[in-house]
Amino acid sequence: MAKTYIFGHKNPDTDAISSAIIMADFEKQTGNTDAQAFRLGEVGPETQHALDYFNITAPDLLNDDLTDQNVILVDHNEFQQSADSIANATVQHVIDHHRIANFETAAPLYYRAEPVGCTATILYKMYKERGFEIKPEIAGLMISAIISDSLLFKSPTCTEEDVAAAEALKAIANVDLEVYGLEMLKAGASTVDKSAVDLLSLDAKSFNMGDYVTRIGQVNTVDIDEVFERHDELATAMLAANTEQNYDLFVLLVTDIINSNSKILVIGDNKDKVGEAFNVQLENGTAFLPGVVSRKKQVVPQITEVLS
């Protein structure tokens, strides 16, 4: 049987890495023993904390040409967020919880997208539907992904299904959701040891919005001011990225995981449109967004509307 490549999006977060590992385990339980998880970027400290806690090795970095190879996409579907050779691959399955855009295949496929807070929640449901075993380490990764994407159940993207899945999994993984969740989120929240380029690439995605290519990065922290003390350094790096990668706009969302607020920094010729999206006036490219924590639900749709 030919290898099946399973991976999440570029600049992978905890859900992207975890879901690839989980999906590989799921496929093996279906009899696809050649399914293998990969990653499209470096593992962040939050994700590494989860992997270390549950004694799991990170997937290999994907360097192979995927032309005519079988692939399964998790936690993404937009080709600009995927592997460079994805257009030449045979996409067999997609498991995702994001918008569907810039995606097409030459043949039918299994596509499952649900409006829940986390891809791992969908995978949990798939295990239950098939009666598959959920091993403690797989349960731990499911919980980690749900906590990460829901910011410990505080994000507006979090649904009752996400909470129910985490509650059902905690006994299998043997964790206290609040204690473990806060430890994991804090592990990924330190910014002082990261360069501006590192911060911008930790969790960033590109979106086609009308005639604009918009790059939106998110940094989770316990101290927004700590990040914005480096305003000029970040702005310079974002401007360089716009020039080098042909982004029309670069939006950095810095989120306070404790108080559930964010502040944005916007670089680009049409940055005032981003302020319009949130009904705020940008000052030096920045604005405070109370109650905003979700890129998927509270940022991408709003900016898309004003740019489309």
NUZA-209839 format. One line per 4 residues: number of its first residue (from 1); their letters; for each residue x negated, y, z of N, C-alpha, C. Coordinates in Angstrom, 2 decimals. Last residue first. Layout:
N
NUM> A> X,Y,Z,X,Y,Z,X,Y,Z ~ ... $
***
This chain:
308
308> SLVE> 13.74,42.70,0.49,14.37,42.01,-0.64,15.35,42.94,-1.39 ~ 12.87,43.99,2.71,11.95,43.92,1.57,12.58,43.31,0.33 ~ 14.83,43.77,4.59,14.48,45.12,4.14,13.54,45.11,2.93 ~ 14.98,40.94,4.89,16.15,41.72,4.47,15.76,43.09,3.93 $
304> TIQP> 12.47,40.20,5.86,12.90,39.74,4.54,14.05,40.60,4.02 ~ 12.59,41.23,8.43,11.68,41.84,7.46,12.06,41.45,6.04 ~ 14.56,39.51,9.50,14.73,40.96,9.55,13.83,41.67,8.52 ~ 13.53,36.89,9.20,14.77,37.30,8.51,14.93,38.81,8.44 $
300> VVQK> 11.03,37.12,10.78,11.05,36.82,9.35,12.35,37.24,8.68 ~ 12.01,37.81,13.46,11.07,38.62,12.70,11.18,38.36,11.20 ~ 13.65,36.05,14.80,13.76,37.47,15.13,12.83,38.37,14.33 ~ 13.16,33.44,13.89,14.53,33.92,14.00,14.64,35.42,14.17 $
296> KRSV> 10.35,33.07,13.64,11.28,32.43,12.71,12.65,33.09,12.71 ~ 9.18,34.41,15.79,8.88,34.83,14.42,9.95,34.33,13.46 ~ 10.52,35.24,18.82,10.56,34.24,17.78,10.27,34.82,16.41 ~ 10.67,37.30,20.61,9.62,36.30,20.84,9.51,35.31,19.68 $
292> VGPL> 11.96,40.27,21.82,11.59,39.56,20.59,10.45,38.60,20.89 ~ 12.43,41.80,24.06,13.24,40.60,23.85,12.91,39.81,22.61 ~ 11.32,44.81,22.58,11.82,44.11,23.77,12.68,42.91,23.40 ~ 8.74,45.65,20.89,10.00,45.00,20.54,10.50,44.21,21.74 $
288> FATG> 6.84,48.51,20.15,7.23,47.53,21.17,8.60,46.98,20.82 ~ 4.59,49.06,17.44,5.89,49.30,18.08,6.16,48.18,19.07 ~ 2.06,50.55,15.32,2.52,49.65,16.37,3.92,50.03,16.86 ~ 0.88,52.37,13.61,1.11,51.02,13.10,1.70,50.06,14.12 $
284> NELQ> 0.95,54.69,15.01,-0.37,54.11,14.73,-0.22,52.65,14.31 ~ 4.13,53.78,15.62,3.14,54.77,16.03,1.76,54.14,15.92 ~ 7.18,53.27,13.97,5.82,52.80,14.23,4.94,53.98,14.60 ~ 10.33,53.32,15.29,9.34,54.16,14.62,7.96,53.65,14.98 $
280> VNFA> 12.86,50.84,14.66,11.89,51.51,15.53,10.97,52.37,14.67 ~ 14.50,48.89,13.49,15.07,50.17,13.93,14.17,50.86,14.95 ~ 13.35,46.75,12.36,13.63,46.64,13.80,14.21,47.93,14.39 ~ 13.08,47.54,9.75,13.68,46.23,10.02,14.09,46.08,11.48 $
276> EGVK> 11.64,49.90,9.97,13.06,49.96,9.61,13.77,48.65,9.94 ~ 9.12,48.84,10.40,9.77,49.60,11.46,11.27,49.70,11.23 ~ 8.80,47.80,7.86,8.84,46.88,8.99,9.48,47.57,10.19 ~ 8.65,50.09,6.36,9.80,49.22,6.15,9.94,48.20,7.27 $
272> DKND> 6.19,51.10,6.97,7.35,51.74,7.58,8.62,50.92,7.39 ~ 4.39,49.70,5.39,4.56,49.29,6.78,5.78,49.93,7.45 ~ 3.56,49.57,2.77,4.98,49.73,3.06,5.31,49.38,4.50 ~ 0.82,49.15,2.75,1.35,50.37,2.17,2.81,50.64,2.51 $
268> GIVL> -0.39,47.87,5.95,0.05,47.73,4.56,0.71,49.00,4.08 ~ -0.03,46.48,9.10,-0.97,47.08,8.17,-0.48,46.81,6.75 ~ 1.21,46.60,12.37,1.52,46.41,10.95,0.52,47.17,10.09 ~ 1.75,45.01,15.36,0.81,45.86,14.65,1.00,45.55,13.18 $
264> IKSN> 4.19,44.76,17.98,3.68,44.46,16.65,2.64,45.49,16.21 ~ 4.93,43.06,20.97,4.49,44.31,20.35,3.90,43.95,19.00 ~ 7.55,41.47,22.88,6.45,41.49,21.92,6.12,42.91,21.51 ~ 8.69,39.51,25.71,8.70,40.70,24.88,7.54,40.61,23.89 $
260> SNII> 8.75,37.66,27.93,9.56,37.49,26.71,9.79,38.79,25.96 ~ 7.14,37.50,30.13,8.25,38.44,30.18,9.12,38.46,28.93 ~ 5.36,35.42,29.40,5.95,35.47,30.74,7.22,36.32,30.75 ~ 4.37,35.77,26.91,5.10,34.53,27.16,5.76,34.51,28.54 $
256> DTVL> 4.37,38.36,24.82,4.19,38.13,26.25,5.03,36.92,26.64 ~ 2.97,38.38,21.62,4.12,38.01,22.46,3.70,37.72,23.88 ~ 2.42,40.16,18.81,1.75,39.78,20.06,2.83,39.61,21.12 ~ 2.30,39.85,15.47,3.27,39.84,16.56,2.56,39.32,17.81 $
252> LVFL> 1.20,41.58,12.75,0.74,40.80,13.90,1.74,40.97,15.02 ~ 1.56,41.61,9.35,2.25,41.91,10.60,1.70,40.99,11.68 ~ 0.61,42.94,6.39,0.15,42.02,7.43,0.80,42.49,8.73 ~ 1.60,43.15,2.99,1.77,43.55,4.38,1.18,42.49,5.29 $
248> DYNQ> 0.60,42.12,0.67,1.13,43.48,0.64,1.28,44.04,2.05 ~ -2.38,40.31,0.17,-1.16,40.49,0.95,-0.69,41.93,0.78 ~ -4.73,39.51,-1.16,-3.63,40.15,-1.90,-2.31,40.13,-1.14 ~ -6.91,38.70,0.22,-5.90,37.68,-0.07,-4.68,38.23,-0.82 $
244> ETNA> -8.51,41.00,0.49,-9.11,39.75,0.01,-8.06,38.74,-0.46 ~ -6.72,42.94,1.46,-7.50,43.17,0.23,-7.99,41.86,-0.37 ~ -5.74,41.78,3.79,-4.82,42.23,2.74,-5.54,42.37,1.40 ~ -8.13,41.44,5.22,-7.37,40.26,4.78,-6.40,40.63,3.67 $
240> ALMA> -8.76,44.11,5.74,-9.68,43.30,4.93,-8.96,42.07,4.38 ~ -6.64,44.77,7.40,-6.80,45.46,6.13,-7.70,44.68,5.19 ~ -7.24,43.10,9.56,-5.99,42.89,8.81,-6.07,43.56,7.45 ~ -9.63,44.20,10.47,-9.62,42.81,9.99,-8.37,42.52,9.17 $
236> TALE> -8.72,46.72,11.25,-9.75,46.60,10.23,-9.76,45.20,9.62 ~ -6.92,46.03,13.28,-6.44,46.72,12.09,-7.44,46.61,10.95 ~ -8.66,44.89,15.20,-7.62,44.07,14.57,-7.14,44.71,13.27 ~ -10.17,47.14,15.86,-10.83,45.93,15.36,-9.83,45.04,14.62 $
232> DHRE> -8.20,48.83,16.86,-8.96,49.22,15.67,-9.65,48.01,15.03 ~ -7.17,47.34,19.14,-6.34,47.80,18.03,-7.16,48.05,16.76 ~ -7.94,46.18,21.47,-8.77,45.93,20.28,-8.02,46.34,19.01 ~ -6.03,46.55,23.27,-7.27,47.30,23.50,-8.20,47.17,22.31 $
228> FVED> -4.16,44.67,22.62,-4.10,45.95,21.91,-5.23,46.91,22.30 ~ -4.77,42.54,24.36,-4.92,42.38,22.91,-5.02,43.73,22.23 ~ -4.17,43.64,26.81,-5.50,43.06,26.59,-5.78,42.91,25.10 ~ -1.48,44.23,26.61,-2.44,45.33,26.57,-3.86,44.84,26.31 $
224> IDVT> -0.28,41.72,26.95,-0.24,42.37,25.64,-1.30,43.46,25.54 ~ -0.91,39.01,28.60,-1.29,40.42,28.75,-1.36,41.07,27.37 ~ -0.53,36.47,28.04,0.10,36.90,29.29,-0.20,38.38,29.53 ~ 0.35,35.55,24.64,-0.56,36.01,25.67,0.20,36.26,26.97 $
220> NVQG> 0.28,34.48,21.30,0.93,34.40,22.60,-0.07,34.75,23.69 ~ 0.41,35.91,18.20,-0.50,35.60,19.30,0.31,35.58,20.59 ~ 1.11,35.42,14.81,1.63,35.55,16.16,0.58,35.12,17.17 ~ 1.34,36.94,11.57,0.62,36.18,12.57,1.24,36.41,13.94 $
216> IRTV> 2.40,37.04,8.38,2.87,37.30,9.73,2.14,36.36,10.69 ~ 2.14,38.56,5.29,1.45,37.67,6.23,1.91,38.04,7.63 ~ 3.99,38.77,2.37,3.84,39.25,3.75,3.19,38.19,4.61 ~ 4.28,39.91,-0.73,3.67,38.80,0.00,3.34,39.33,1.39 $
212> YDGM> 7.20,41.18,-2.35,6.09,41.34,-1.41,5.57,40.00,-0.90 ~ 9.53,41.18,-3.71,8.31,41.35,-4.50,7.06,41.42,-3.63 ~ 11.04,39.06,-1.44,11.26,39.93,-2.58,10.02,39.97,-3.43 ~ 8.60,37.65,0.17,9.79,38.39,0.55,10.09,39.40,-0.55 $
208> NFSK> 6.84,34.87,0.91,7.26,35.67,-0.23,8.59,36.31,0.13 ~ 4.57,34.63,3.61,5.95,34.54,3.13,6.13,35.40,1.89 ~ 2.16,32.89,5.54,2.46,33.81,4.44,3.87,33.55,3.93 ~ 1.28,32.79,9.01,1.92,32.20,7.84,2.18,33.29,6.80 $
204> ADLS> -0.75,31.99,11.82,-0.32,32.95,10.79,0.24,32.21,9.59 ~ -2.22,31.55,14.43,-0.89,31.08,14.04,-0.32,32.09,13.06 ~ -4.96,32.33,14.27,-4.49,31.31,15.21,-3.16,30.71,14.77 ~ -5.84,34.43,12.77,-5.67,33.15,12.08,-5.15,32.04,12.98 $
200> LLDV> -6.15,36.57,14.41,-5.26,36.73,13.26,-4.97,35.40,12.57 ~ -8.03,35.65,16.23,-6.68,35.96,16.69,-5.69,36.03,15.53 ~ -10.29,35.46,14.55,-9.74,34.28,15.22,-8.29,34.51,15.64 ~ -10.69,38.13,13.91,-10.36,37.19,12.85,-9.75,35.92,13.43 $
196> ASKD> -11.41,39.11,16.43,-10.20,39.61,15.78,-9.76,38.65,14.68 ~ -12.49,36.32,18.52,-12.72,37.47,17.66,-11.40,37.93,17.05 ~ -11.91,35.37,21.90,-11.64,35.17,20.48,-11.92,36.46,19.71 ~ -11.94,35.64,24.61,-13.06,34.91,24.01,-12.89,34.69,22.51 $
192> VTSA> -9.56,36.88,25.30,-10.82,37.62,25.46,-12.00,36.96,24.76 ~ -7.19,35.51,25.29,-7.62,36.15,24.04,-9.01,36.77,24.12 ~ -5.26,32.82,26.44,-6.44,33.66,26.65,-6.91,34.22,25.31 ~ -3.20,31.03,25.87,-2.89,32.46,25.96,-4.09,33.36,26.17 $
188> GAKL> -3.31,28.30,25.96,-3.45,28.93,24.66,-3.31,30.43,24.68 ~ -2.92,27.80,28.62,-4.16,27.31,28.00,-4.39,27.97,26.65 ~ -0.35,28.67,29.02,-1.44,29.51,29.51,-2.78,29.09,28.90 ~ 1.03,26.49,27.96,1.15,27.80,27.33,0.02,28.72,27.76 $
184> MELG> 0.27,24.46,29.81,-0.05,24.35,28.40,-0.02,25.71,27.70 ~ 1.33,25.42,32.23,-0.11,25.14,32.10,-0.52,25.11,30.63 ~ 4.04,25.47,31.60,3.34,26.72,31.88,1.84,26.54,31.77 ~ 4.53,22.69,31.23,4.75,23.66,30.17,4.00,24.96,30.39 $
180> YVEL> 4.00,21.49,33.71,3.18,21.16,32.55,3.31,22.23,31.47 ~ 6.04,22.81,35.23,4.63,22.84,35.62,3.73,22.58,34.42 ~ 8.43,22.30,33.77,8.02,23.66,34.12,6.53,23.73,34.41 ~ 8.47,19.44,33.49,8.53,20.33,32.34,8.02,21.73,32.65 $
176> DVNA> 6.40,17.10,34.74,7.34,18.13,35.17,7.34,19.20,34.09 ~ 6.04,13.87,33.20,5.63,15.25,33.42,6.77,16.06,34.01 ~ 6.24,11.27,31.95,5.86,11.47,33.34,5.28,12.86,33.59 ~ 7.21,10.51,29.53,5.88,11.14,29.54,5.34,11.36,30.95 $
172> IAKL> 9.66,9.51,30.41,8.77,8.66,29.62,7.35,9.20,29.68 ~ 10.73,11.75,31.65,10.48,10.55,32.44,9.53,9.60,31.72 ~ 11.01,13.57,29.52,10.08,13.86,30.62,9.78,12.64,31.48 ~ 12.91,13.05,27.57,11.54,12.57,27.36,10.63,12.69,28.58 $
168> AEAA> 15.25,14.28,28.29,15.26,12.82,28.12,13.85,12.25,28.05 ~ 14.43,16.94,28.28,14.90,16.34,29.53,14.87,14.81,29.45 ~ 13.88,17.27,25.55,12.81,17.40,26.53,13.19,16.75,27.86 ~ 16.49,16.93,24.50,15.40,16.04,24.11,14.28,16.07,25.13 $
164> AVDE> 17.86,19.06,25.67,18.27,17.69,25.97,17.18,16.70,25.62 ~ 16.53,21.23,24.48,16.49,21.05,25.93,16.83,19.61,26.31 ~ 17.22,20.80,21.80,15.82,20.85,22.21,15.68,20.58,23.71 ~ 20.02,20.97,21.90,19.39,19.72,21.48,17.92,19.67,21.88 $
160> ETCT> 20.49,23.59,22.53,20.80,22.58,23.54,20.17,21.24,23.19 ~ 17.62,25.38,21.19,19.01,24.92,21.19,19.22,23.92,22.32 ~ 15.64,28.21,20.62,15.84,27.00,21.42,17.32,26.65,21.46 ~ 15.44,30.64,19.48,15.51,29.49,18.57,15.79,28.20,19.31 $
156> PSKF> 15.04,32.42,21.50,16.41,32.32,20.97,16.55,31.19,19.95 ~ 12.94,30.99,24.07,13.11,31.56,22.74,14.55,31.44,22.27 ~ 12.69,29.60,26.42,13.12,31.00,26.50,13.42,31.62,25.14 ~ 11.60,27.07,26.62,13.05,27.17,26.52,13.58,28.61,26.60 $
152> LLSD> 8.84,27.52,26.39,9.39,26.97,27.62,10.88,27.29,27.74 ~ 8.84,28.41,23.68,8.25,29.20,24.77,8.90,28.82,26.11 ~ 9.59,26.70,21.74,10.69,27.36,22.46,10.18,28.31,23.54 ~ 7.21,25.66,20.80,8.06,26.41,19.87,9.17,27.18,20.58 $
148> SIIA> 6.21,24.47,23.23,5.45,25.47,22.48,6.37,26.31,21.61 ~ 8.18,22.63,23.95,7.84,23.72,24.87,7.12,24.84,24.13 ~ 8.06,20.94,21.70,9.30,21.64,22.04,9.02,22.84,22.95 ~ 5.42,19.99,21.85,5.86,20.74,20.69,7.12,21.56,21.00 $
144> SIML> 5.49,18.64,24.32,4.55,19.74,24.10,4.99,20.62,22.94 ~ 7.41,16.63,23.82,7.66,17.66,24.84,6.77,18.88,24.60 ~ 5.98,15.18,21.88,7.30,15.75,21.57,7.62,16.88,22.55 ~ 3.76,14.39,23.35,3.58,15.31,22.23,4.91,15.94,21.82 $
140> GAIE> 5.02,12.67,25.21,4.29,13.85,25.66,4.07,14.86,24.55 ~ 5.99,10.68,23.55,6.94,11.51,24.31,6.27,12.79,24.77 ~ 3.53,9.65,22.81,4.38,10.25,21.79,5.43,11.14,22.44 ~ 2.66,8.65,25.26,1.88,9.72,24.63,2.67,10.40,23.51 $
136> PKIE> 4.67,6.68,25.83,4.47,7.85,26.69,3.71,8.98,26.02 ~ 6.55,5.81,22.81,5.48,5.56,23.78,5.24,6.82,24.61 ~ 9.52,4.88,21.89,8.82,6.15,22.09,7.79,5.92,23.20 ~ 10.60,2.50,19.53,9.95,2.76,20.82,9.30,4.14,20.82 $
132> FGRE> 13.66,3.03,17.70,12.21,2.84,17.77,11.69,3.16,19.17 ~ 16.31,3.25,16.87,16.01,2.39,18.00,14.53,2.10,18.15 ~ 16.98,5.06,14.99,16.44,3.79,14.51,16.15,2.80,15.63 ~ 17.87,7.18,16.53,18.76,6.62,15.52,18.31,5.24,15.04 $
128> KYMK> 15.57,7.77,18.01,16.76,7.25,18.69,17.72,6.58,17.69 ~ 13.89,8.75,15.99,13.50,7.58,16.78,14.72,6.94,17.42 ~ 15.40,10.98,15.22,15.14,9.91,14.26,14.72,8.62,14.97 ~ 15.28,12.57,17.49,16.58,12.06,17.06,16.40,10.89,16.09 $
124> YLIT> 12.53,13.18,17.42,13.10,12.46,18.56,14.43,11.83,18.18 ~ 12.48,14.69,15.07,11.81,13.40,15.11,12.30,12.55,16.27 ~ 13.82,16.96,15.95,14.40,16.16,14.87,13.79,14.77,14.88 ~ 11.96,17.81,17.83,13.31,17.49,18.26,14.02,16.63,17.21 $
120> ATCG> 9.75,18.47,16.29,9.68,17.29,17.15,11.04,16.88,17.68 ~ 10.46,20.90,15.17,10.48,19.71,14.33,10.47,18.44,15.17 ~ 12.60,23.06,17.03,11.32,22.37,16.91,11.46,21.15,16.01 ~ 15.09,24.13,17.44,13.93,24.94,17.77,12.60,24.34,17.42 $
116> VPEA> 17.26,23.55,14.58,16.87,23.38,15.98,15.56,24.13,16.20 ~ 18.75,23.13,12.06,18.55,24.41,12.74,18.33,24.24,14.24 ~ 16.96,20.75,10.04,18.02,21.05,11.01,17.71,22.36,11.72 ~ 16.31,18.77,7.29,16.08,20.08,7.91,17.25,20.38,8.82 $
112> RYYL> 15.01,16.29,5.49,15.82,16.51,6.69,15.41,17.83,7.32 ~ 14.91,14.50,2.60,14.69,15.84,3.14,15.60,16.03,4.34 ~ 13.56,12.17,0.59,14.29,12.28,1.85,13.94,13.63,2.46 ~ 13.91,12.86,-2.95,13.14,12.60,-1.74,14.07,12.63,-0.54 $
108> PAAT> 13.64,12.69,-6.55,14.40,12.76,-5.29,13.51,12.41,-4.10 ~ 11.00,14.49,-8.31,11.81,13.29,-8.04,12.58,13.47,-6.74 ~ 9.67,16.82,-8.44,10.06,16.22,-9.71,10.98,15.03,-9.52 ~ 10.61,19.53,-6.23,9.93,18.28,-6.53,10.46,17.72,-7.85 $
104> EFNA> 10.09,22.70,-4.64,10.78,21.86,-5.60,9.95,20.60,-5.84 ~ 10.20,25.75,-2.95,10.00,24.30,-2.84,10.78,23.59,-3.92 ~ 10.62,28.36,-2.01,9.48,28.05,-2.88,9.16,26.57,-2.87 ~ 12.21,27.49,1.09,11.85,28.48,0.08,10.65,27.99,-0.72 $
100> IRHH> 14.21,27.15,3.84,13.73,26.44,2.67,13.47,27.46,1.57 ~ 13.31,27.86,7.27,14.01,28.19,6.05,13.44,27.35,4.90 ~ 12.58,25.02,9.47,12.43,26.39,8.97,13.33,26.63,7.76 ~ 12.28,22.49,10.36,13.33,23.29,11.01,13.24,24.76,10.60 $
96> DIVH> 11.74,19.23,8.81,11.42,20.64,9.08,12.59,21.33,9.78 ~ 10.35,16.83,6.90,11.06,16.97,8.18,10.73,18.36,8.70 ~ 10.38,15.31,3.81,10.16,16.58,4.50,11.00,16.55,5.77 ~ 8.88,12.73,1.82,9.78,13.17,2.88,9.40,14.59,3.31 $
92> QVTA> 7.31,12.64,-0.51,8.28,11.59,-0.23,9.33,12.02,0.80 ~ 5.82,14.28,-3.04,6.39,14.53,-1.72,7.51,13.52,-1.48 ~ 3.00,13.73,-4.65,4.35,13.17,-4.64,4.91,13.32,-3.23 ~ 1.09,16.63,-5.72,1.33,15.45,-4.91,2.75,14.94,-5.12 $
88> NAIS> 0.67,19.03,-6.89,0.36,17.85,-7.70,0.60,16.54,-6.96 ~ 1.16,20.91,-4.99,2.02,20.92,-6.17,1.81,19.69,-7.04 ~ -0.88,20.62,-3.09,0.42,20.04,-2.80,1.31,19.97,-4.05 ~ -3.49,21.47,-2.93,-3.12,20.64,-4.08,-1.72,20.04,-3.95 $
84> DASQ> -3.63,22.89,-0.50,-3.89,23.59,-1.76,-3.42,22.81,-2.98 ~ -0.93,22.28,1.78,-2.24,21.95,1.24,-2.41,22.57,-0.14 ~ 1.21,25.14,2.61,0.83,23.73,2.62,-0.58,23.54,2.06 ~ 2.29,27.56,2.30,1.86,27.24,3.66,1.26,25.84,3.75 $
80> QFEN> 3.14,27.60,-0.27,2.03,28.49,0.05,1.51,28.27,1.48 ~ 5.34,25.86,-0.26,4.07,25.39,-0.79,2.90,26.31,-0.44 ~ 7.39,25.33,2.50,6.94,26.31,1.52,5.52,25.96,1.05 ~ 7.83,23.58,4.58,8.20,23.14,3.23,7.66,24.09,2.17 $
76> HDVL> 7.10,22.29,7.86,7.00,23.29,6.81,7.53,22.70,5.52 ~ 7.19,20.16,9.64,7.14,21.53,10.18,6.86,22.59,9.12 ~ 5.68,17.86,7.40,6.38,18.12,8.65,6.18,19.58,9.04 ~ 5.68,15.99,4.46,5.49,17.30,5.06,6.30,17.40,6.34 $
72> IVNQ> 3.96,13.33,3.19,5.12,13.68,3.99,4.81,15.02,4.66 ~ 2.82,12.04,0.02,2.70,12.91,1.20,4.04,13.05,1.90 ~ 0.86,10.17,-2.19,2.12,10.25,-1.45,1.93,11.08,-0.19 ~ -0.92,11.63,-4.97,-0.89,10.96,-3.67,0.48,11.14,-3.02 $
68> DTLD> -1.25,13.10,-7.27,-0.64,11.77,-7.40,-0.65,10.96,-6.09 ~ -3.58,15.06,-5.62,-2.98,14.76,-6.92,-2.55,13.30,-7.00 ~ -4.86,15.89,-3.36,-3.61,15.15,-3.20,-2.92,14.82,-4.52 ~ -8.16,15.67,-2.42,-7.27,16.13,-3.49,-6.02,15.27,-3.44 $
64> DNLL> -8.99,15.94,1.09,-8.77,15.17,-0.13,-7.92,15.93,-1.14 ~ -9.22,17.10,3.53,-10.08,17.64,2.48,-9.82,16.98,1.13 ~ -7.80,17.61,6.58,-7.51,17.12,5.23,-8.39,17.85,4.21 ~ -9.26,16.55,9.56,-9.00,17.68,8.68,-8.84,17.16,7.25 $
60> DPAT> -7.61,14.03,11.55,-8.71,14.49,10.71,-8.29,15.69,9.89 ~ -5.88,14.79,14.65,-5.95,14.23,13.29,-7.17,14.77,12.55 ~ -7.31,14.36,17.93,-6.74,15.22,16.90,-6.83,14.55,15.53 ~ -6.46,11.74,20.15,-7.45,12.36,19.28,-6.76,13.20,18.21 $
56> INFY> -5.03,11.88,23.36,-4.83,11.62,21.93,-5.90,12.38,21.14 ~ -4.34,12.17,26.13,-5.44,11.31,25.67,-5.26,10.89,24.22 ~ -2.64,14.01,27.08,-2.05,12.71,26.75,-3.06,11.78,26.06 ~ -4.39,16.12,27.49,-3.54,15.67,28.60,-3.00,14.27,28.33 $
52> DLAH> -5.49,16.53,24.95,-6.34,16.04,26.04,-5.50,15.44,27.17 ~ -3.24,17.51,23.59,-3.92,16.29,23.12,-4.76,15.68,24.23 ~ -2.70,19.84,25.08,-1.72,18.77,24.99,-2.36,17.46,24.58 ~ -5.07,21.28,24.63,-4.65,20.96,26.00,-3.66,19.79,25.99 $
48> QTEP> -4.92,21.63,21.90,-5.97,20.77,22.44,-5.66,20.37,23.87 ~ -2.83,23.48,21.76,-2.65,22.13,21.21,-3.69,21.16,21.77 ~ -4.13,25.67,22.96,-2.87,25.15,23.51,-2.66,23.71,23.06 ~ -6.39,26.07,21.27,-6.56,25.64,22.66,-5.28,25.11,23.30 $
44> GVEG> -5.89,24.64,17.93,-5.95,25.72,18.90,-6.03,25.20,20.32 ~ -7.71,23.04,15.45,-6.79,22.83,16.57,-6.97,23.96,17.58 ~ -7.89,24.29,12.08,-8.48,23.98,13.38,-7.40,23.84,14.45 ~ -5.99,22.73,9.41,-6.74,23.80,10.05,-7.25,23.36,11.40 $
40> LRFA> -4.31,20.75,8.61,-4.78,21.68,7.59,-5.55,22.85,8.18 ~ -4.51,17.26,9.49,-4.28,18.66,9.84,-4.87,19.54,8.75 ~ -2.81,14.08,9.31,-3.91,14.98,9.02,-3.55,16.37,9.52 ~ -1.88,10.68,9.87,-1.71,12.10,10.17,-2.98,12.87,9.83 $
36> QADT> -0.93,8.11,7.67,-1.98,8.72,8.48,-1.74,10.21,8.64 ~ 0.29,4.94,6.74,0.61,6.33,7.04,-0.46,6.90,7.97 ~ 0.00,2.27,6.33,-1.04,3.14,5.77,-0.71,4.62,5.94 ~ 2.17,0.90,7.24,0.96,0.86,8.07,-0.15,1.76,7.55 $
32> NGTQ> 5.25,1.10,7.28,4.26,1.81,6.46,2.96,1.95,7.25 ~ 7.07,0.08,9.02,6.30,-0.87,8.23,5.28,-0.23,7.31 ~ 8.24,1.75,10.76,9.08,1.33,9.63,8.37,0.29,8.76 ~ 6.16,2.30,12.43,7.23,1.46,12.97,8.23,1.04,11.89 $
28> KEFD> 4.77,4.01,10.79,4.19,2.69,11.07,5.23,1.75,11.66 ~ 6.44,6.24,10.93,6.28,5.52,9.66,5.71,4.12,9.88 ~ 6.03,7.00,13.61,7.36,6.62,13.14,7.25,5.78,11.87 ~ 3.34,7.72,13.54,3.76,6.62,14.40,5.13,6.09,13.95 $
24> AMII> 3.55,9.89,11.81,2.71,8.75,11.42,3.09,7.52,12.24 ~ 5.13,11.59,13.35,5.68,11.04,12.11,4.87,9.85,11.62 ~ 3.31,12.22,15.40,4.56,11.53,15.71,5.12,10.86,14.46 ~ 1.35,13.62,13.97,0.99,12.41,14.71,2.23,11.56,14.98 $
20> ASSI> 2.92,15.74,13.01,2.19,14.88,12.07,1.83,13.55,12.74 ~ 3.81,16.90,15.36,4.78,16.26,14.48,4.11,15.37,13.44 ~ 1.43,17.98,16.43,2.14,16.91,17.13,3.07,16.16,16.19 ~ 0.79,19.97,14.52,-0.14,18.87,14.81,0.60,17.70,15.43 $
16> ADTD> 3.15,21.56,14.58,2.62,21.04,13.31,1.69,19.85,13.54 ~ 3.43,22.24,17.29,4.47,21.45,16.63,3.93,20.81,15.35 ~ 1.11,23.76,17.76,1.31,22.51,18.48,2.37,21.64,17.82 ~ 0.06,24.92,14.49,0.37,25.12,15.89,0.63,23.75,16.53 $
12> PNKH> -2.36,25.30,11.87,-1.35,24.51,12.59,-1.18,24.89,14.04 ~ -3.09,26.67,9.40,-3.16,27.29,10.73,-2.18,26.60,11.68 ~ -0.62,25.07,7.25,-1.93,25.67,7.50,-1.89,26.45,8.82 ~ 1.77,22.58,8.52,1.34,23.76,7.77,-0.10,24.17,8.10 $
8> GFIY> 1.27,19.01,8.81,2.03,20.23,8.99,1.39,21.37,8.21 ~ 1.19,15.76,7.20,0.57,16.97,7.76,1.59,18.09,7.89 ~ 0.25,12.67,5.97,1.26,13.38,6.74,0.62,14.59,7.40 ~ -0.16,10.54,3.25,-0.73,11.67,3.98,0.41,12.43,4.67 $
4> TKAM> -0.37,7.18,2.85,0.59,8.27,2.92,0.02,9.35,3.81 ~ -2.19,5.02,0.68,-2.14,5.87,1.88,-1.04,6.92,1.75 ~ -0.55,2.23,-0.83,-1.33,3.46,-0.91,-1.15,4.28,0.36 ~ -0.85,-1.20,0.00,0.00,0.00,0.00,-0.88,1.25,0.00 $
***
